[in-house]
Amino acid sequence: MKEQYLNYALSRIPRLLGSIDRNKLSNTYGCFDRNFWHYKVTDICGGIYQCGVLPLAIVYKNELPCNTFHNEPRIKELVYAGIKYTSKILNNEGCADEYYPYERAYGTTAFLLYAFSESMIIFNDKKFNSLFEKMAKWLIKNEDSGKIANHLAVSAMAIQNVYILTGNTKYSQESKKRIMEILKLQSEEGWFFEYHGCDPGYLTLSINFLAKYYQKTKDPTLIPTLNKAIEFSSNFIHP
């Protein structure tokens, strides 16, 4: 089963590479939003597309069966290009836009910070720490448009990664605050509050990032929370 998932994931990497502006002389070198840089059908680069740096970092670093991207210098180069390009299009405060200029999208910023910081943890590189701290400070200072558990889970993991890279304990403390807030959003049935209630799809996202947080912190308080959420999710999986 693992081999099937791996083969499918690796087969998607060429498609991902096709979405990137790989021309070093281009003003949009490192942009993952092909609709913006190539087709010109959008006015801005949708920030969320830049999360594509993380799967590239993973396939570059890991020696896996049939992984022809392992240790390919061009793959690593594109990871850095993606982060550098994003640093140019972020708002001055360190937040990202997704659909329109000056949107200041909380969720998109959190996803980007996680993808970028995780990539640099994989590469053991701290060269973007100042950028990551700027993004983390914006997430800490600002609030989402509503009670959205999956955004809290992603931001908690992203800010925890900034702690791992910088060693500054204020980030681990802020990350923990978000984890405690998520725990308050869990219902007796096991789902987490999303906008106005339960969302089985976003629940899997919250489970994913809470599990990542547990892997890195070994926080035992998350085990019963995760078990409860997984048990509830099992009701929505086709036999």
Summary of the structure (lengths in Angstrom):
residues: 239
radius of gyration: 18.1
end to end distance: 16.6
largest distance: 55.0
contacts: 754
relative contact order: 0.09
helix: 63%
strand: 3%
